[in-house]
Amino acid sequence: MANHKATKKDTRQAAKRRDRNRYYGKTTRNAIRDLKAVASDDKAYDEKLPLTVSMIDKLAKRGVIHKNKANNLKSKLARKTSLKTA
């Protein structure tokens, strides 16, 4: 355990950030799962896609996931839209 006051504070802050990042990550994964569940319904999919993409972008901006992973996720989700219209 840390002995310095500043190190104890840093440990508390890191724990808060970790919990917050886990919450954001889990919420986004659930949104992606829900989006994939409505893949057969074109209208619902098109309505939920921008919200989910926004959540993924926020994760990348916060540094929870890498920007390339965010782009890969968005690309896979957007590809399902283009496959349905083709």
PyMOL CGO cylinders between C-alpha atoms (Angstrom):
from pymol import cmd
from pymol.cgo import CYLINDER

trace = [
    CYLINDER, 0.00, 0.00, 0.00, 1.14, 3.54, -0.71, 0.3, 1, 1, 1, 1, 1, 1,
    CYLINDER, 1.14, 3.54, -0.71, 2.66, 5.61, 2.07, 0.3, 1, 1, 1, 1, 1, 1,
    CYLINDER, 2.66, 5.61, 2.07, 2.63, 9.08, 0.54, 0.3, 1, 1, 1, 1, 1, 1,
    CYLINDER, 2.63, 9.08, 0.54, -0.46, 11.25, 0.59, 0.3, 1, 1, 1, 1, 1, 1,
    CYLINDER, -0.46, 11.25, 0.59, -0.30, 12.00, -3.13, 0.3, 1, 1, 1, 1, 1, 1,
    CYLINDER, -0.30, 12.00, -3.13, 0.16, 8.33, -4.00, 0.3, 1, 1, 1, 1, 1, 1,
    CYLINDER, 0.16, 8.33, -4.00, -2.89, 7.38, -1.94, 0.3, 1, 1, 1, 1, 1, 1,
    CYLINDER, -2.89, 7.38, -1.94, -4.91, 10.02, -3.75, 0.3, 1, 1, 1, 1, 1, 1,
    CYLINDER, -4.91, 10.02, -3.75, -3.66, 8.77, -7.12, 0.3, 1, 1, 1, 1, 1, 1,
    CYLINDER, -3.66, 8.77, -7.12, -4.72, 5.25, -6.16, 0.3, 1, 1, 1, 1, 1, 1,
    CYLINDER, -4.72, 5.25, -6.16, -8.23, 6.48, -5.30, 0.3, 1, 1, 1, 1, 1, 1,
    CYLINDER, -8.23, 6.48, -5.30, -8.48, 8.42, -8.55, 0.3, 1, 1, 1, 1, 1, 1,
    CYLINDER, -8.48, 8.42, -8.55, -7.28, 5.45, -10.59, 0.3, 1, 1, 1, 1, 1, 1,
    CYLINDER, -7.28, 5.45, -10.59, -9.92, 3.24, -8.98, 0.3, 1, 1, 1, 1, 1, 1,
    CYLINDER, -9.92, 3.24, -8.98, -12.66, 5.75, -9.82, 0.3, 1, 1, 1, 1, 1, 1,
    CYLINDER, -12.66, 5.75, -9.82, -11.46, 6.06, -13.41, 0.3, 1, 1, 1, 1, 1, 1,
    CYLINDER, -11.46, 6.06, -13.41, -11.23, 2.28, -13.78, 0.3, 1, 1, 1, 1, 1, 1,
    CYLINDER, -11.23, 2.28, -13.78, -14.81, 1.81, -12.54, 0.3, 1, 1, 1, 1, 1, 1,
    CYLINDER, -14.81, 1.81, -12.54, -16.08, 4.60, -14.78, 0.3, 1, 1, 1, 1, 1, 1,
    CYLINDER, -16.08, 4.60, -14.78, -14.27, 3.18, -17.83, 0.3, 1, 1, 1, 1, 1, 1,
    CYLINDER, -14.27, 3.18, -17.83, -15.60, -0.31, -17.11, 0.3, 1, 1, 1, 1, 1, 1,
    CYLINDER, -15.60, -0.31, -17.11, -19.13, 1.12, -16.94, 0.3, 1, 1, 1, 1, 1, 1,
    CYLINDER, -19.13, 1.12, -16.94, -18.76, 3.00, -20.24, 0.3, 1, 1, 1, 1, 1, 1,
    CYLINDER, -18.76, 3.00, -20.24, -17.22, -0.04, -21.93, 0.3, 1, 1, 1, 1, 1, 1,
    CYLINDER, -17.22, -0.04, -21.93, -19.90, -2.43, -20.72, 0.3, 1, 1, 1, 1, 1, 1,
    CYLINDER, -19.90, -2.43, -20.72, -22.69, -0.04, -21.68, 0.3, 1, 1, 1, 1, 1, 1,
    CYLINDER, -22.69, -0.04, -21.68, -21.28, 0.30, -25.18, 0.3, 1, 1, 1, 1, 1, 1,
    CYLINDER, -21.28, 0.30, -25.18, -20.87, -3.47, -25.57, 0.3, 1, 1, 1, 1, 1, 1,
    CYLINDER, -20.87, -3.47, -25.57, -24.51, -3.90, -24.53, 0.3, 1, 1, 1, 1, 1, 1,
    CYLINDER, -24.51, -3.90, -24.53, -25.55, -1.27, -27.10, 0.3, 1, 1, 1, 1, 1, 1,
    CYLINDER, -25.55, -1.27, -27.10, -23.63, -3.13, -29.82, 0.3, 1, 1, 1, 1, 1, 1,
    CYLINDER, -23.63, -3.13, -29.82, -25.26, -6.40, -28.77, 0.3, 1, 1, 1, 1, 1, 1,
    CYLINDER, -25.26, -6.40, -28.77, -28.72, -4.80, -28.86, 0.3, 1, 1, 1, 1, 1, 1,
    CYLINDER, -28.72, -4.80, -28.86, -27.98, -3.29, -32.26, 0.3, 1, 1, 1, 1, 1, 1,
    CYLINDER, -27.98, -3.29, -32.26, -26.99, -6.69, -33.64, 0.3, 1, 1, 1, 1, 1, 1,
    CYLINDER, -26.99, -6.69, -33.64, -30.19, -8.15, -32.20, 0.3, 1, 1, 1, 1, 1, 1,
    CYLINDER, -30.19, -8.15, -32.20, -32.33, -5.82, -34.32, 0.3, 1, 1, 1, 1, 1, 1,
    CYLINDER, -32.33, -5.82, -34.32, -30.28, -6.41, -37.47, 0.3, 1, 1, 1, 1, 1, 1,
    CYLINDER, -30.28, -6.41, -37.47, -33.28, -7.92, -39.24, 0.3, 1, 1, 1, 1, 1, 1,
    CYLINDER, -33.28, -7.92, -39.24, -35.36, -4.75, -38.77, 0.3, 1, 1, 1, 1, 1, 1,
    CYLINDER, -35.36, -4.75, -38.77, -33.95, -2.12, -41.14, 0.3, 1, 1, 1, 1, 1, 1,
    CYLINDER, -33.95, -2.12, -41.14, -35.68, 0.88, -39.58, 0.3, 1, 1, 1, 1, 1, 1,
    CYLINDER, -35.68, 0.88, -39.58, -34.72, 0.07, -36.00, 0.3, 1, 1, 1, 1, 1, 1,
    CYLINDER, -34.72, 0.07, -36.00, -31.15, -0.70, -37.04, 0.3, 1, 1, 1, 1, 1, 1,
    CYLINDER, -31.15, -0.70, -37.04, -30.81, 2.63, -38.86, 0.3, 1, 1, 1, 1, 1, 1,
    CYLINDER, -30.81, 2.63, -38.86, -32.20, 4.49, -35.83, 0.3, 1, 1, 1, 1, 1, 1,
    CYLINDER, -32.20, 4.49, -35.83, -29.86, 2.84, -33.32, 0.3, 1, 1, 1, 1, 1, 1,
    CYLINDER, -29.86, 2.84, -33.32, -26.71, 2.89, -35.44, 0.3, 1, 1, 1, 1, 1, 1,
    CYLINDER, -26.71, 2.89, -35.44, -25.79, 6.58, -34.95, 0.3, 1, 1, 1, 1, 1, 1,
    CYLINDER, -25.79, 6.58, -34.95, -26.22, 6.31, -31.17, 0.3, 1, 1, 1, 1, 1, 1,
    CYLINDER, -26.22, 6.31, -31.17, -24.01, 3.26, -30.98, 0.3, 1, 1, 1, 1, 1, 1,
    CYLINDER, -24.01, 3.26, -30.98, -21.36, 4.79, -33.22, 0.3, 1, 1, 1, 1, 1, 1,
    CYLINDER, -21.36, 4.79, -33.22, -21.35, 7.86, -30.99, 0.3, 1, 1, 1, 1, 1, 1,
    CYLINDER, -21.35, 7.86, -30.99, -20.78, 5.69, -27.92, 0.3, 1, 1, 1, 1, 1, 1,
    CYLINDER, -20.78, 5.69, -27.92, -17.87, 3.93, -29.64, 0.3, 1, 1, 1, 1, 1, 1,
    CYLINDER, -17.87, 3.93, -29.64, -16.34, 7.29, -30.60, 0.3, 1, 1, 1, 1, 1, 1,
    CYLINDER, -16.34, 7.29, -30.60, -16.56, 8.50, -27.01, 0.3, 1, 1, 1, 1, 1, 1,
    CYLINDER, -16.56, 8.50, -27.01, -14.77, 5.37, -25.79, 0.3, 1, 1, 1, 1, 1, 1,
    CYLINDER, -14.77, 5.37, -25.79, -11.94, 6.01, -28.23, 0.3, 1, 1, 1, 1, 1, 1,
    CYLINDER, -11.94, 6.01, -28.23, -11.76, 9.68, -27.26, 0.3, 1, 1, 1, 1, 1, 1,
    CYLINDER, -11.76, 9.68, -27.26, -11.54, 8.79, -23.57, 0.3, 1, 1, 1, 1, 1, 1,
    CYLINDER, -11.54, 8.79, -23.57, -8.84, 6.22, -24.27, 0.3, 1, 1, 1, 1, 1, 1,
    CYLINDER, -8.84, 6.22, -24.27, -10.88, 3.25, -23.09, 0.3, 1, 1, 1, 1, 1, 1,
    CYLINDER, -10.88, 3.25, -23.09, -10.37, 1.52, -26.44, 0.3, 1, 1, 1, 1, 1, 1,
    CYLINDER, -10.37, 1.52, -26.44, -7.86, 2.17, -29.20, 0.3, 1, 1, 1, 1, 1, 1,
    CYLINDER, -7.86, 2.17, -29.20, -8.97, 4.37, -32.09, 0.3, 1, 1, 1, 1, 1, 1,
    CYLINDER, -8.97, 4.37, -32.09, -8.32, 1.60, -34.61, 0.3, 1, 1, 1, 1, 1, 1,
    CYLINDER, -8.32, 1.60, -34.61, -10.53, -0.80, -32.65, 0.3, 1, 1, 1, 1, 1, 1,
    CYLINDER, -10.53, -0.80, -32.65, -13.24, 1.86, -32.65, 0.3, 1, 1, 1, 1, 1, 1,
    CYLINDER, -13.24, 1.86, -32.65, -12.94, 2.26, -36.40, 0.3, 1, 1, 1, 1, 1, 1,
    CYLINDER, -12.94, 2.26, -36.40, -13.08, -1.50, -36.91, 0.3, 1, 1, 1, 1, 1, 1,
    CYLINDER, -13.08, -1.50, -36.91, -16.23, -1.79, -34.79, 0.3, 1, 1, 1, 1, 1, 1,
    CYLINDER, -16.23, -1.79, -34.79, -17.92, 1.09, -36.62, 0.3, 1, 1, 1, 1, 1, 1,
    CYLINDER, -17.92, 1.09, -36.62, -16.94, -0.36, -39.98, 0.3, 1, 1, 1, 1, 1, 1,
    CYLINDER, -16.94, -0.36, -39.98, -18.43, -3.76, -39.18, 0.3, 1, 1, 1, 1, 1, 1,
    CYLINDER, -18.43, -3.76, -39.18, -21.67, -2.21, -37.97, 0.3, 1, 1, 1, 1, 1, 1,
    CYLINDER, -21.67, -2.21, -37.97, -21.95, 0.10, -40.98, 0.3, 1, 1, 1, 1, 1, 1,
    CYLINDER, -21.95, 0.10, -40.98, -21.24, -2.77, -43.36, 0.3, 1, 1, 1, 1, 1, 1,
    CYLINDER, -21.24, -2.77, -43.36, -24.41, -4.51, -42.20, 0.3, 1, 1, 1, 1, 1, 1,
    CYLINDER, -24.41, -4.51, -42.20, -26.40, -1.46, -43.32, 0.3, 1, 1, 1, 1, 1, 1,
    CYLINDER, -26.40, -1.46, -43.32, -24.81, -1.41, -46.75, 0.3, 1, 1, 1, 1, 1, 1,
    CYLINDER, -24.81, -1.41, -46.75, -25.35, -5.16, -47.21, 0.3, 1, 1, 1, 1, 1, 1,
    CYLINDER, -25.35, -5.16, -47.21, -29.07, -4.77, -46.59, 0.3, 1, 1, 1, 1, 1, 1,
    CYLINDER, -29.07, -4.77, -46.59, -29.47, -1.99, -49.13, 0.3, 1, 1, 1, 1, 1, 1,
    CYLINDER, -29.47, -1.99, -49.13, -27.42, -3.76, -51.81, 0.3, 1, 1, 1, 1, 1, 1,
]
cmd.load_cgo(trace, "trace")
